[in-house]
């Protein structure tokens, strides 16, 4: 039962990153605007979209699910910086805290491992 729960959890977390990749590929403007707001080049949206897709697939199928979980946890913490807009848009702070929560789940996954349902 634990292995099945682990797989479902990995799928649910991966859906977030798959959706992020689809969003960035379908309408890159919101992410490009966030990237530009801190002075980074707009073209970074494309490698970020690719990273979201590859990392999500790595989280689902492996190998190295623990490594992908750690990388994605760091990514969630890093990208939470873009959402710290307390005065401009308080709802963005909620997204920031959700990023931290997702990072927490990913750290638990990294600690516990992928279970037996993974391609090796």
Secondary structure, DSSP 8 states (H G I E B T S, - for coil): -HHHHHHHHHHHHHHHHHHHHHHHHH-THHHHHHHHHTT--TTHHHHHHHHHHHHHHHHHH-SSHHHHHHHHHHHHHHHGGGG--TTT-HHHHHHHHHHHHHHHHHHHHHHH---S-S--
